[in-house]
């Protein structure tokens, strides 16, 4: 196998998570990221893949946001 040349390119792994919040979709994203970075190193980006919510008694009970989170694979 050939040794990798040092440059600015990276290799990423992607995980999918769902964050939730009773207050907003923005807070659901922040909650998900806050939990992920506790156990995953080198988190660099996220992509929102889904946005949904739970309805309780005719009002929004909580927001759920699906995310793809990319983190750099260490060489």
CHARMM internal coordinates of N, CA and C (Angstrom, degrees):
IC EDIT
DIST 1 N 1 CA 1.4487
DIST 1 CA 1 C 1.5246
ANGL 1 N 1 CA 1 C 108.69
DIST 1 C 2 N 1.2983
ANGL 1 CA 1 C 2 N 116.76
DIHE 1 N 1 CA 1 C 2 N 139.82
DIST 2 N 2 CA 1.4492
ANGL 1 C 2 N 2 CA 122.56
DIHE 1 CA 1 C 2 N 2 CA -178.90
DIST 2 CA 2 C 1.5252
ANGL 2 N 2 CA 2 C 110.35
DIHE 1 C 2 N 2 CA 2 C -81.97
DIST 2 C 3 N 1.3304
ANGL 2 CA 2 C 3 N 115.85
DIHE 2 N 2 CA 2 C 3 N 139.90
DIST 3 N 3 CA 1.4589
ANGL 2 C 3 N 3 CA 120.33
DIHE 2 CA 2 C 3 N 3 CA 178.44
DIST 3 CA 3 C 1.5253
ANGL 3 N 3 CA 3 C 109.11
DIHE 2 C 3 N 3 CA 3 C -72.25
DIST 3 C 4 N 1.3079
ANGL 3 CA 3 C 4 N 115.57
DIHE 3 N 3 CA 3 C 4 N 141.34
DIST 4 N 4 CA 1.4658
ANGL 3 C 4 N 4 CA 120.91
DIHE 3 CA 3 C 4 N 4 CA -178.71
DIST 4 CA 4 C 1.5257
ANGL 4 N 4 CA 4 C 110.31
DIHE 3 C 4 N 4 CA 4 C -73.38
DIST 4 C 5 N 1.3180
ANGL 4 CA 4 C 5 N 115.14
DIHE 4 N 4 CA 4 C 5 N 135.95
DIST 5 N 5 CA 1.4605
ANGL 4 C 5 N 5 CA 120.73
DIHE 4 CA 4 C 5 N 5 CA 175.21
DIST 5 CA 5 C 1.5209
ANGL 5 N 5 CA 5 C 108.58
DIHE 4 C 5 N 5 CA 5 C -77.28
DIST 5 C 6 N 1.3155
ANGL 5 CA 5 C 6 N 116.45
DIHE 5 N 5 CA 5 C 6 N 145.10
DIST 6 N 6 CA 1.4595
ANGL 5 C 6 N 6 CA 120.67
DIHE 5 CA 5 C 6 N 6 CA 179.13
DIST 6 CA 6 C 1.5200
ANGL 6 N 6 CA 6 C 109.57
DIHE 5 C 6 N 6 CA 6 C -81.12
DIST 6 C 7 N 1.3175
ANGL 6 CA 6 C 7 N 115.13
DIHE 6 N 6 CA 6 C 7 N 119.97
DIST 7 N 7 CA 1.4568
ANGL 6 C 7 N 7 CA 121.60
DIHE 6 CA 6 C 7 N 7 CA 176.23
DIST 7 CA 7 C 1.5189
ANGL 7 N 7 CA 7 C 107.65
DIHE 6 C 7 N 7 CA 7 C -149.78
DIST 7 C 8 N 1.3007
ANGL 7 CA 7 C 8 N 117.08
DIHE 7 N 7 CA 7 C 8 N -165.83
DIST 8 N 8 CA 1.4619
ANGL 7 C 8 N 8 CA 120.74
DIHE 7 CA 7 C 8 N 8 CA -177.36
DIST 8 CA 8 C 1.5229
ANGL 8 N 8 CA 8 C 113.37
DIHE 7 C 8 N 8 CA 8 C -92.03
DIST 8 C 9 N 1.3281
ANGL 8 CA 8 C 9 N 118.38
DIHE 8 N 8 CA 8 C 9 N 9.63
DIST 9 N 9 CA 1.4566
ANGL 8 C 9 N 9 CA 119.89
DIHE 8 CA 8 C 9 N 9 CA 179.80
DIST 9 CA 9 C 1.5267
ANGL 9 N 9 CA 9 C 109.89
DIHE 8 C 9 N 9 CA 9 C -85.04
DIST 9 C 10 N 1.3255
ANGL 9 CA 9 C 10 N 115.40
DIHE 9 N 9 CA 9 C 10 N 149.71
DIST 10 N 10 CA 1.4590
ANGL 9 C 10 N 10 CA 121.80
DIHE 9 CA 9 C 10 N 10 CA -179.40
DIST 10 CA 10 C 1.5172
ANGL 10 N 10 CA 10 C 109.48
DIHE 9 C 10 N 10 CA 10 C -131.37
DIST 10 C 11 N 1.3142
ANGL 10 CA 10 C 11 N 115.05
DIHE 10 N 10 CA 10 C 11 N 160.11
DIST 11 N 11 CA 1.4514
ANGL 10 C 11 N 11 CA 122.19
DIHE 10 CA 10 C 11 N 11 CA 171.77
DIST 11 CA 11 C 1.5160
ANGL 11 N 11 CA 11 C 106.90
DIHE 10 C 11 N 11 CA 11 C -114.12
DIST 11 C 12 N 1.3371
ANGL 11 CA 11 C 12 N 116.30
DIHE 11 N 11 CA 11 C 12 N 135.54
DIST 12 N 12 CA 1.4586
ANGL 11 C 12 N 12 CA 121.57
DIHE 11 CA 11 C 12 N 12 CA -176.14
DIST 12 CA 12 C 1.5142
ANGL 12 N 12 CA 12 C 111.64
DIHE 11 C 12 N 12 CA 12 C -119.24
DIST 12 C 13 N 1.3062
ANGL 12 CA 12 C 13 N 115.91
DIHE 12 N 12 CA 12 C 13 N 148.97
DIST 13 N 13 CA 1.4480
ANGL 12 C 13 N 13 CA 123.07
DIHE 12 CA 12 C 13 N 13 CA 169.02
DIST 13 CA 13 C 1.5211
ANGL 13 N 13 CA 13 C 105.57
DIHE 12 C 13 N 13 CA 13 C -110.85
DIST 13 C 14 N 1.3237
ANGL 13 CA 13 C 14 N 116.97
DIHE 13 N 13 CA 13 C 14 N 146.80
DIST 14 N 14 CA 1.4565
ANGL 13 C 14 N 14 CA 121.92
DIHE 13 CA 13 C 14 N 14 CA -177.79
DIST 14 CA 14 C 1.5257
ANGL 14 N 14 CA 14 C 109.30
DIHE 13 C 14 N 14 CA 14 C -119.52
DIST 14 C 15 N 1.3321
ANGL 14 CA 14 C 15 N 115.03
DIHE 14 N 14 CA 14 C 15 N 132.81
DIST 15 N 15 CA 1.4631
ANGL 14 C 15 N 15 CA 120.54
DIHE 14 CA 14 C 15 N 15 CA 171.77
DIST 15 CA 15 C 1.5235
ANGL 15 N 15 CA 15 C 107.78
DIHE 14 C 15 N 15 CA 15 C -119.19
DIST 15 C 16 N 1.3183
ANGL 15 CA 15 C 16 N 116.25
DIHE 15 N 15 CA 15 C 16 N 158.01
DIST 16 N 16 CA 1.4590
ANGL 15 C 16 N 16 CA 120.64
DIHE 15 CA 15 C 16 N 16 CA 177.41
DIST 16 CA 16 C 1.5209
ANGL 16 N 16 CA 16 C 109.10
DIHE 15 C 16 N 16 CA 16 C -117.84
DIST 16 C 17 N 1.3240
ANGL 16 CA 16 C 17 N 115.85
DIHE 16 N 16 CA 16 C 17 N 134.10
DIST 17 N 17 CA 1.4593
ANGL 16 C 17 N 17 CA 122.12
DIHE 16 CA 16 C 17 N 17 CA 179.65
DIST 17 CA 17 C 1.5285
ANGL 17 N 17 CA 17 C 108.68
DIHE 16 C 17 N 17 CA 17 C -138.08
DIST 17 C 18 N 1.3217
ANGL 17 CA 17 C 18 N 115.92
DIHE 17 N 17 CA 17 C 18 N 166.08
DIST 18 N 18 CA 1.4604
ANGL 17 C 18 N 18 CA 122.29
DIHE 17 CA 17 C 18 N 18 CA 173.79
DIST 18 CA 18 C 1.5190
ANGL 18 N 18 CA 18 C 107.56
DIHE 17 C 18 N 18 CA 18 C -127.12
DIST 18 C 19 N 1.3326
ANGL 18 CA 18 C 19 N 115.97
DIHE 18 N 18 CA 18 C 19 N 122.68
DIST 19 N 19 CA 1.4613
ANGL 18 C 19 N 19 CA 121.44
DIHE 18 CA 18 C 19 N 19 CA 175.13
DIST 19 CA 19 C 1.5113
ANGL 19 N 19 CA 19 C 109.62
DIHE 18 C 19 N 19 CA 19 C -99.91
DIST 19 C 20 N 1.3334
ANGL 19 CA 19 C 20 N 116.30
DIHE 19 N 19 CA 19 C 20 N 154.09
DIST 20 N 20 CA 1.4545
ANGL 19 C 20 N 20 CA 119.56
DIHE 19 CA 19 C 20 N 20 CA 178.84
DIST 20 CA 20 C 1.5236
ANGL 20 N 20 CA 20 C 110.68
DIHE 19 C 20 N 20 CA 20 C -138.16
DIST 20 C 21 N 1.3284
ANGL 20 CA 20 C 21 N 114.39
DIHE 20 N 20 CA 20 C 21 N 158.91
DIST 21 N 21 CA 1.4647
ANGL 20 C 21 N 21 CA 121.54
DIHE 20 CA 20 C 21 N 21 CA 179.49
DIST 21 CA 21 C 1.5215
ANGL 21 N 21 CA 21 C 108.67
DIHE 20 C 21 N 21 CA 21 C -162.09
DIST 21 C 22 N 1.3151
ANGL 21 CA 21 C 22 N 117.31
DIHE 21 N 21 CA 21 C 22 N 143.36
DIST 22 N 22 CA 1.4616
ANGL 21 C 22 N 22 CA 119.54
DIHE 21 CA 21 C 22 N 22 CA 173.78
DIST 22 CA 22 C 1.5262
ANGL 22 N 22 CA 22 C 112.49
DIHE 21 C 22 N 22 CA 22 C -79.17
DIST 22 C 23 N 1.3484
ANGL 22 CA 22 C 23 N 117.60
DIHE 22 N 22 CA 22 C 23 N -9.69
DIST 23 N 23 CA 1.4633
ANGL 22 C 23 N 23 CA 121.58
DIHE 22 CA 22 C 23 N 23 CA -171.75
DIST 23 CA 23 C 1.5204
ANGL 23 N 23 CA 23 C 115.64
DIHE 22 C 23 N 23 CA 23 C -101.88
DIST 23 C 24 N 1.3574
ANGL 23 CA 23 C 24 N 117.83
DIHE 23 N 23 CA 23 C 24 N -44.77
DIST 24 N 24 CA 1.4722
ANGL 23 C 24 N 24 CA 119.11
DIHE 23 CA 23 C 24 N 24 CA -175.54
DIST 24 CA 24 C 1.5229
ANGL 24 N 24 CA 24 C 110.76
DIHE 23 C 24 N 24 CA 24 C -165.75
DIST 24 C 25 N 1.3314
ANGL 24 CA 24 C 25 N 115.13
DIHE 24 N 24 CA 24 C 25 N 162.08
DIST 25 N 25 CA 1.4600
ANGL 24 C 25 N 25 CA 119.63
DIHE 24 CA 24 C 25 N 25 CA 175.59
DIST 25 CA 25 C 1.5266
ANGL 25 N 25 CA 25 C 110.16
DIHE 24 C 25 N 25 CA 25 C -69.15
DIST 25 C 26 N 1.3261
ANGL 25 CA 25 C 26 N 117.50
DIHE 25 N 25 CA 25 C 26 N -34.49
DIST 26 N 26 CA 1.4644
ANGL 25 C 26 N 26 CA 121.38
DIHE 25 CA 25 C 26 N 26 CA 176.99
DIST 26 CA 26 C 1.5285
ANGL 26 N 26 CA 26 C 110.63
DIHE 25 C 26 N 26 CA 26 C -60.45
DIST 26 C 27 N 1.3172
ANGL 26 CA 26 C 27 N 116.49
DIHE 26 N 26 CA 26 C 27 N -44.62
DIST 27 N 27 CA 1.4592
ANGL 26 C 27 N 27 CA 120.28
DIHE 26 CA 26 C 27 N 27 CA 178.66
DIST 27 CA 27 C 1.5334
ANGL 27 N 27 CA 27 C 110.91
DIHE 26 C 27 N 27 CA 27 C -66.42
DIST 27 C 28 N 1.3284
ANGL 27 CA 27 C 28 N 117.67
DIHE 27 N 27 CA 27 C 28 N -34.00
DIST 28 N 28 CA 1.4659
ANGL 27 C 28 N 28 CA 120.92
DIHE 27 CA 27 C 28 N 28 CA 177.38
DIST 28 CA 28 C 1.5277
ANGL 28 N 28 CA 28 C 110.29
DIHE 27 C 28 N 28 CA 28 C -62.45
DIST 28 C 29 N 1.3366
ANGL 28 CA 28 C 29 N 117.13
DIHE 28 N 28 CA 28 C 29 N -40.89
DIST 29 N 29 CA 1.4643
ANGL 28 C 29 N 29 CA 121.54
DIHE 28 CA 28 C 29 N 29 CA 176.68
DIST 29 CA 29 C 1.5155
ANGL 29 N 29 CA 29 C 110.00
DIHE 28 C 29 N 29 CA 29 C -62.93
DIST 29 C 30 N 1.3224
ANGL 29 CA 29 C 30 N 116.50
DIHE 29 N 29 CA 29 C 30 N -48.13
DIST 30 N 30 CA 1.4709
ANGL 29 C 30 N 30 CA 120.99
DIHE 29 CA 29 C 30 N 30 CA -178.98
DIST 30 CA 30 C 1.5289
ANGL 30 N 30 CA 30 C 111.43
DIHE 29 C 30 N 30 CA 30 C -61.87
DIST 30 C 31 N 1.3298
ANGL 30 CA 30 C 31 N 116.99
DIHE 30 N 30 CA 30 C 31 N -39.51
DIST 31 N 31 CA 1.4635
ANGL 30 C 31 N 31 CA 120.37
DIHE 30 CA 30 C 31 N 31 CA 178.40
DIST 31 CA 31 C 1.5263
ANGL 31 N 31 CA 31 C 111.37
DIHE 30 C 31 N 31 CA 31 C -63.33
DIST 31 C 32 N 1.3332
ANGL 31 CA 31 C 32 N 115.74
DIHE 31 N 31 CA 31 C 32 N -43.91
DIST 32 N 32 CA 1.4651
ANGL 31 C 32 N 32 CA 119.77
DIHE 31 CA 31 C 32 N 32 CA 179.33
DIST 32 CA 32 C 1.5268
ANGL 32 N 32 CA 32 C 110.89
DIHE 31 C 32 N 32 CA 32 C -62.03
DIST 32 C 33 N 1.3311
ANGL 32 CA 32 C 33 N 117.37
DIHE 32 N 32 CA 32 C 33 N -47.24
DIST 33 N 33 CA 1.4666
ANGL 32 C 33 N 33 CA 120.62
DIHE 32 CA 32 C 33 N 33 CA -179.84
DIST 33 CA 33 C 1.5180
ANGL 33 N 33 CA 33 C 111.83
DIHE 32 C 33 N 33 CA 33 C -63.23
DIST 33 C 34 N 1.3249
ANGL 33 CA 33 C 34 N 116.93
DIHE 33 N 33 CA 33 C 34 N -41.23
DIST 34 N 34 CA 1.4640
ANGL 33 C 34 N 34 CA 120.71
DIHE 33 CA 33 C 34 N 34 CA 179.86
DIST 34 CA 34 C 1.5256
ANGL 34 N 34 CA 34 C 110.84
DIHE 33 C 34 N 34 CA 34 C -60.47
DIST 34 C 35 N 1.3288
ANGL 34 CA 34 C 35 N 117.33
DIHE 34 N 34 CA 34 C 35 N -39.36
DIST 35 N 35 CA 1.4617
ANGL 34 C 35 N 35 CA 120.42
DIHE 34 CA 34 C 35 N 35 CA 178.80
DIST 35 CA 35 C 1.5270
ANGL 35 N 35 CA 35 C 111.82
DIHE 34 C 35 N 35 CA 35 C -71.89
DIST 35 C 36 N 1.3293
ANGL 35 CA 35 C 36 N 117.42
DIHE 35 N 35 CA 35 C 36 N -41.58
DIST 36 N 36 CA 1.4647
ANGL 35 C 36 N 36 CA 120.94
DIHE 35 CA 35 C 36 N 36 CA -177.42
DIST 36 CA 36 C 1.5299
ANGL 36 N 36 CA 36 C 111.29
DIHE 35 C 36 N 36 CA 36 C -63.48
DIST 36 C 37 N 1.3330
ANGL 36 CA 36 C 37 N 117.31
DIHE 36 N 36 CA 36 C 37 N -45.24
DIST 37 N 37 CA 1.4706
ANGL 36 C 37 N 37 CA 119.22
DIHE 36 CA 36 C 37 N 37 CA -175.59
DIST 37 CA 37 C 1.5305
ANGL 37 N 37 CA 37 C 112.83
DIHE 36 C 37 N 37 CA 37 C -67.84
DIST 37 C 38 N 1.3193
ANGL 37 CA 37 C 38 N 117.78
DIHE 37 N 37 CA 37 C 38 N -10.47
DIST 38 N 38 CA 1.4715
ANGL 37 C 38 N 38 CA 120.68
DIHE 37 CA 37 C 38 N 38 CA 174.91
DIST 38 CA 38 C 1.5241
ANGL 38 N 38 CA 38 C 111.25
DIHE 37 C 38 N 38 CA 38 C -69.11
DIST 38 C 39 N 1.3382
ANGL 38 CA 38 C 39 N 117.08
DIHE 38 N 38 CA 38 C 39 N -28.49
DIST 39 N 39 CA 1.4663
ANGL 38 C 39 N 39 CA 120.26
DIHE 38 CA 38 C 39 N 39 CA -175.10
DIST 39 CA 39 C 1.5211
ANGL 39 N 39 CA 39 C 115.12
DIHE 38 C 39 N 39 CA 39 C -124.57
DIST 39 C 40 N 1.3336
ANGL 39 CA 39 C 40 N 118.15
DIHE 39 N 39 CA 39 C 40 N -11.64
DIST 40 N 40 CA 1.4611
ANGL 39 C 40 N 40 CA 121.67
DIHE 39 CA 39 C 40 N 40 CA -178.08
DIST 40 CA 40 C 1.5248
ANGL 40 N 40 CA 40 C 108.81
DIHE 39 C 40 N 40 CA 40 C -115.12
DIST 40 C 41 N 1.3295
ANGL 40 CA 40 C 41 N 116.14
DIHE 40 N 40 CA 40 C 41 N 128.61
DIST 41 N 41 CA 1.4593
ANGL 40 C 41 N 41 CA 121.01
DIHE 40 CA 40 C 41 N 41 CA 178.73
DIST 41 CA 41 C 1.5237
ANGL 41 N 41 CA 41 C 110.50
DIHE 40 C 41 N 41 CA 41 C -90.11
DIST 41 C 42 N 1.3160
ANGL 41 CA 41 C 42 N 115.98
DIHE 41 N 41 CA 41 C 42 N 158.76
DIST 42 N 42 CA 1.4714
ANGL 41 C 42 N 42 CA 124.12
DIHE 41 CA 41 C 42 N 42 CA 171.79
DIST 42 CA 42 C 1.5305
ANGL 42 N 42 CA 42 C 114.17
DIHE 41 C 42 N 42 CA 42 C 63.34
DIST 42 C 43 N 1.3294
ANGL 42 CA 42 C 43 N 117.50
DIHE 42 N 42 CA 42 C 43 N 32.77
DIST 43 N 43 CA 1.4668
ANGL 42 C 43 N 43 CA 120.10
DIHE 42 CA 42 C 43 N 43 CA 176.86
DIST 43 CA 43 C 1.5301
ANGL 43 N 43 CA 43 C 108.06
DIHE 42 C 43 N 43 CA 43 C -68.17
DIST 43 C 44 N 1.3354
ANGL 43 CA 43 C 44 N 116.26
DIHE 43 N 43 CA 43 C 44 N 126.23
DIST 44 N 44 CA 1.4654
ANGL 43 C 44 N 44 CA 121.04
DIHE 43 CA 43 C 44 N 44 CA -176.43
DIST 44 CA 44 C 1.5210
ANGL 44 N 44 CA 44 C 114.59
DIHE 43 C 44 N 44 CA 44 C -117.55
DIST 44 C 45 N 1.3306
ANGL 44 CA 44 C 45 N 119.07
DIHE 44 N 44 CA 44 C 45 N -26.71
DIST 45 N 45 CA 1.4579
ANGL 44 C 45 N 45 CA 119.29
DIHE 44 CA 44 C 45 N 45 CA -174.45
DIST 45 CA 45 C 1.5210
ANGL 45 N 45 CA 45 C 110.49
DIHE 44 C 45 N 45 CA 45 C -158.29
DIST 45 C 46 N 1.3296
ANGL 45 CA 45 C 46 N 114.33
DIHE 45 N 45 CA 45 C 46 N 164.59
DIST 46 N 46 CA 1.4654
ANGL 45 C 46 N 46 CA 120.56
DIHE 45 CA 45 C 46 N 46 CA 172.77
DIST 46 CA 46 C 1.5187
ANGL 46 N 46 CA 46 C 109.36
DIHE 45 C 46 N 46 CA 46 C -142.28
DIST 46 C 47 N 1.3190
ANGL 46 CA 46 C 47 N 114.84
DIHE 46 N 46 CA 46 C 47 N 158.18
DIST 47 N 47 CA 1.4621
ANGL 46 C 47 N 47 CA 122.56
DIHE 46 CA 46 C 47 N 47 CA 177.12
DIST 47 CA 47 C 1.5252
ANGL 47 N 47 CA 47 C 107.62
DIHE 46 C 47 N 47 CA 47 C -134.76
DIST 47 C 48 N 1.3092
ANGL 47 CA 47 C 48 N 117.60
DIHE 47 N 47 CA 47 C 48 N 127.43
DIST 48 N 48 CA 1.4594
ANGL 47 C 48 N 48 CA 121.23
DIHE 47 CA 47 C 48 N 48 CA 176.05
DIST 48 CA 48 C 1.5191
ANGL 48 N 48 CA 48 C 108.14
DIHE 47 C 48 N 48 CA 48 C -77.39
DIST 48 C 49 N 1.3256
ANGL 48 CA 48 C 49 N 116.19
DIHE 48 N 48 CA 48 C 49 N 123.37
DIST 49 N 49 CA 1.4665
ANGL 48 C 49 N 49 CA 121.04
DIHE 48 CA 48 C 49 N 49 CA -178.18
DIST 49 CA 49 C 1.5238
ANGL 49 N 49 CA 49 C 112.88
DIHE 48 C 49 N 49 CA 49 C -108.66
DIST 49 C 50 N 1.3432
ANGL 49 CA 49 C 50 N 116.29
DIHE 49 N 49 CA 49 C 50 N -24.00
DIST 50 N 50 CA 1.4641
ANGL 49 C 50 N 50 CA 120.64
DIHE 49 CA 49 C 50 N 50 CA -179.13
DIST 50 CA 50 C 1.5184
ANGL 50 N 50 CA 50 C 109.01
DIHE 49 C 50 N 50 CA 50 C -149.36
DIST 50 C 51 N 1.3033
ANGL 50 CA 50 C 51 N 114.74
DIHE 50 N 50 CA 50 C 51 N 150.29
DIST 51 N 51 CA 1.4592
ANGL 50 C 51 N 51 CA 120.03
DIHE 50 CA 50 C 51 N 51 CA 172.59
DIST 51 CA 51 C 1.5209
ANGL 51 N 51 CA 51 C 106.82
DIHE 50 C 51 N 51 CA 51 C -141.14
DIST 51 C 52 N 1.3125
ANGL 51 CA 51 C 52 N 115.89
DIHE 51 N 51 CA 51 C 52 N 122.70
DIST 52 N 52 CA 1.4608
ANGL 51 C 52 N 52 CA 119.96
DIHE 51 CA 51 C 52 N 52 CA -178.89
DIST 52 CA 52 C 1.5240
ANGL 52 N 52 CA 52 C 108.27
DIHE 51 C 52 N 52 CA 52 C -149.95
DIST 52 C 53 N 1.3039
ANGL 52 CA 52 C 53 N 115.87
DIHE 52 N 52 CA 52 C 53 N 175.57
DIST 53 N 53 CA 1.4537
ANGL 52 C 53 N 53 CA 119.73
DIHE 52 CA 52 C 53 N 53 CA 179.55
DIST 53 CA 53 C 1.5096
ANGL 53 N 53 CA 53 C 111.69
DIHE 52 C 53 N 53 CA 53 C -152.07
DIST 53 C 54 N 1.2855
ANGL 53 CA 53 C 54 N 113.84
DIHE 53 N 53 CA 53 C 54 N 169.49
DIST 54 N 54 CA 1.4542
ANGL 53 C 54 N 54 CA 122.16
DIHE 53 CA 53 C 54 N 54 CA 178.79
DIST 54 CA 54 C 1.5201
ANGL 54 N 54 CA 54 C 107.90
DIHE 53 C 54 N 54 CA 54 C -109.96
DIST 54 C 55 N 1.3298
ANGL 54 CA 54 C 55 N 116.67
DIHE 54 N 54 CA 54 C 55 N 132.17
DIST 55 N 55 CA 1.4579
ANGL 54 C 55 N 55 CA 121.40
DIHE 54 CA 54 C 55 N 55 CA -178.91
DIST 55 CA 55 C 1.5221
ANGL 55 N 55 CA 55 C 109.13
DIHE 54 C 55 N 55 CA 55 C -101.10
DIST 55 C 56 N 1.3313
ANGL 55 CA 55 C 56 N 115.00
DIHE 55 N 55 CA 55 C 56 N 129.07
DIST 56 N 56 CA 1.4644
ANGL 55 C 56 N 56 CA 121.35
DIHE 55 CA 55 C 56 N 56 CA 177.12
DIST 56 CA 56 C 1.5268
ANGL 56 N 56 CA 56 C 109.18
DIHE 55 C 56 N 56 CA 56 C -126.40
DIST 56 C 57 N 1.3063
ANGL 56 CA 56 C 57 N 117.09
DIHE 56 N 56 CA 56 C 57 N 120.56
DIST 57 N 57 CA 1.4673
ANGL 56 C 57 N 57 CA 122.47
DIHE 56 CA 56 C 57 N 57 CA 178.65
DIST 57 CA 57 C 1.5292
ANGL 57 N 57 CA 57 C 112.73
DIHE 56 C 57 N 57 CA 57 C 52.73
DIST 57 C 58 N 1.3368
ANGL 57 CA 57 C 58 N 116.76
DIHE 57 N 57 CA 57 C 58 N 40.43
DIST 58 N 58 CA 1.4515
ANGL 57 C 58 N 58 CA 121.53
DIHE 57 CA 57 C 58 N 58 CA 176.59
DIST 58 CA 58 C 1.5232
ANGL 58 N 58 CA 58 C 115.27
DIHE 57 C 58 N 58 CA 58 C 80.98
DIST 58 C 59 N 1.3320
ANGL 58 CA 58 C 59 N 117.99
DIHE 58 N 58 CA 58 C 59 N 3.61
DIST 59 N 59 CA 1.4635
ANGL 58 C 59 N 59 CA 122.08
DIHE 58 CA 58 C 59 N 59 CA 178.82
DIST 59 CA 59 C 1.5205
ANGL 59 N 59 CA 59 C 109.89
DIHE 58 C 59 N 59 CA 59 C -126.99
DIST 59 C 60 N 1.3173
ANGL 59 CA 59 C 60 N 115.20
DIHE 59 N 59 CA 59 C 60 N 166.81
DIST 60 N 60 CA 1.4689
ANGL 59 C 60 N 60 CA 119.70
DIHE 59 CA 59 C 60 N 60 CA 177.86
DIST 60 CA 60 C 1.5237
ANGL 60 N 60 CA 60 C 109.33
DIHE 59 C 60 N 60 CA 60 C -70.20
DIST 60 C 61 N 1.3254
ANGL 60 CA 60 C 61 N 115.05
DIHE 60 N 60 CA 60 C 61 N 121.11
DIST 61 N 61 CA 1.4673
ANGL 60 C 61 N 61 CA 120.52
DIHE 60 CA 60 C 61 N 61 CA 177.08
DIST 61 CA 61 C 1.5191
ANGL 61 N 61 CA 61 C 111.00
DIHE 60 C 61 N 61 CA 61 C -84.95
DIST 61 C 62 N 1.3281
ANGL 61 CA 61 C 62 N 115.87
DIHE 61 N 61 CA 61 C 62 N -45.85
DIST 62 N 62 CA 1.4619
ANGL 61 C 62 N 62 CA 120.90
DIHE 61 CA 61 C 62 N 62 CA 174.06
DIST 62 CA 62 C 1.5176
ANGL 62 N 62 CA 62 C 109.98
DIHE 61 C 62 N 62 CA 62 C -164.36
DIST 62 C 63 N 1.3233
ANGL 62 CA 62 C 63 N 114.15
DIHE 62 N 62 CA 62 C 63 N 157.71
DIST 63 N 63 CA 1.4540
ANGL 62 C 63 N 63 CA 122.89
DIHE 62 CA 62 C 63 N 63 CA 178.92
DIST 63 CA 63 C 1.5201
ANGL 63 N 63 CA 63 C 109.18
DIHE 62 C 63 N 63 CA 63 C -97.86
DIST 63 C 64 N 1.3333
ANGL 63 CA 63 C 64 N 116.94
DIHE 63 N 63 CA 63 C 64 N 144.55
DIST 64 N 64 CA 1.4612
ANGL 63 C 64 N 64 CA 123.13
DIHE 63 CA 63 C 64 N 64 CA 173.88
DIST 64 CA 64 C 1.5222
ANGL 64 N 64 CA 64 C 108.26
DIHE 63 C 64 N 64 CA 64 C -128.45
DIST 64 C 65 N 1.3298
ANGL 64 CA 64 C 65 N 115.88
DIHE 64 N 64 CA 64 C 65 N 130.94
DIST 65 N 65 CA 1.4568
ANGL 64 C 65 N 65 CA 120.90
DIHE 64 CA 64 C 65 N 65 CA -179.22
DIST 65 CA 65 C 1.5239
ANGL 65 N 65 CA 65 C 109.03
DIHE 64 C 65 N 65 CA 65 C -127.76
DIST 65 C 66 N 1.3420
ANGL 65 CA 65 C 66 N 115.72
DIHE 65 N 65 CA 65 C 66 N 122.45
DIST 66 N 66 CA 1.4589
ANGL 65 C 66 N 66 CA 121.36
DIHE 65 CA 65 C 66 N 66 CA 175.99
DIST 66 CA 66 C 1.5227
ANGL 66 N 66 CA 66 C 109.59
DIHE 65 C 66 N 66 CA 66 C -84.59
DIST 66 C 67 N 1.3089
ANGL 66 CA 66 C 67 N 115.72
DIHE 66 N 66 CA 66 C 67 N 136.07
DIST 67 N 67 CA 1.4754
ANGL 66 C 67 N 67 CA 121.22
DIHE 66 CA 66 C 67 N 67 CA -178.17
DIST 67 CA 67 C 1.5148
ANGL 67 N 67 CA 67 C 110.85
DIHE 66 C 67 N 67 CA 67 C -132.19
DIST 67 C 68 N 1.3280
ANGL 67 CA 67 C 68 N 114.81
DIHE 67 N 67 CA 67 C 68 N 143.61
DIST 68 N 68 CA 1.4576
ANGL 67 C 68 N 68 CA 121.85
DIHE 67 CA 67 C 68 N 68 CA 162.56
DIST 68 CA 68 C 1.5238
ANGL 68 N 68 CA 68 C 104.72
DIHE 67 C 68 N 68 CA 68 C -99.95
DIST 68 C 69 N 1.3070
ANGL 68 CA 68 C 69 N 116.93
DIHE 68 N 68 CA 68 C 69 N 129.96
DIST 69 N 69 CA 1.4601
ANGL 68 C 69 N 69 CA 121.34
DIHE 68 CA 68 C 69 N 69 CA -178.80
DIST 69 CA 69 C 1.5174
ANGL 69 N 69 CA 69 C 108.02
DIHE 68 C 69 N 69 CA 69 C -119.76
DIST 69 C 70 N 1.3377
ANGL 69 CA 69 C 70 N 116.10
DIHE 69 N 69 CA 69 C 70 N 126.74
DIST 70 N 70 CA 1.4627
ANGL 69 C 70 N 70 CA 121.66
DIHE 69 CA 69 C 70 N 70 CA -179.12
DIST 70 CA 70 C 1.5236
ANGL 70 N 70 CA 70 C 111.11
DIHE 69 C 70 N 70 CA 70 C -103.62
DIST 70 C 71 N 1.3252
ANGL 70 CA 70 C 71 N 115.00
DIHE 70 N 70 CA 70 C 71 N 134.30
DIST 71 N 71 CA 1.4529
ANGL 70 C 71 N 71 CA 119.41
DIHE 70 CA 70 C 71 N 71 CA 175.51
DIST 71 CA 71 C 1.5192
ANGL 71 N 71 CA 71 C 109.55
DIHE 70 C 71 N 71 CA 71 C -134.63
DIST 71 C 72 N 1.3431
ANGL 71 CA 71 C 72 N 114.97
DIHE 71 N 71 CA 71 C 72 N 145.69
DIST 72 N 72 CA 1.4558
ANGL 71 C 72 N 72 CA 121.54
DIHE 71 CA 71 C 72 N 72 CA -177.50
DIST 72 CA 72 C 1.5270
ANGL 72 N 72 CA 72 C 111.08
DIHE 71 C 72 N 72 CA 72 C -70.26
DIST 72 C 73 N 1.3172
ANGL 72 CA 72 C 73 N 115.19
DIHE 72 N 72 CA 72 C 73 N 134.95
DIST 73 N 73 CA 1.4625
ANGL 72 C 73 N 73 CA 121.74
DIHE 72 CA 72 C 73 N 73 CA 174.49
DIST 73 CA 73 C 1.5273
ANGL 73 N 73 CA 73 C 106.87
DIHE 72 C 73 N 73 CA 73 C -83.37
DIST 73 C 74 N 1.3152
ANGL 73 CA 73 C 74 N 115.82
DIHE 73 N 73 CA 73 C 74 N 128.56
DIST 74 N 74 CA 1.4613
ANGL 73 C 74 N 74 CA 119.86
DIHE 73 CA 73 C 74 N 74 CA 178.75
DIST 74 CA 74 C 1.5147
ANGL 74 N 74 CA 74 C 109.74
DIHE 73 C 74 N 74 CA 74 C -76.42
DIST 74 C 75 N 1.3317
ANGL 74 CA 74 C 75 N 115.22
DIHE 74 N 74 CA 74 C 75 N 134.57
DIST 75 N 75 CA 1.4684
ANGL 74 C 75 N 75 CA 120.05
DIHE 74 CA 74 C 75 N 75 CA -179.24
DIST 75 CA 75 C 1.5158
ANGL 75 N 75 CA 75 C 110.86
DIHE 74 C 75 N 75 CA 75 C -81.54
END
COOR INIT
IC SEED 1 N 1 CA 1 C
IC BUILD
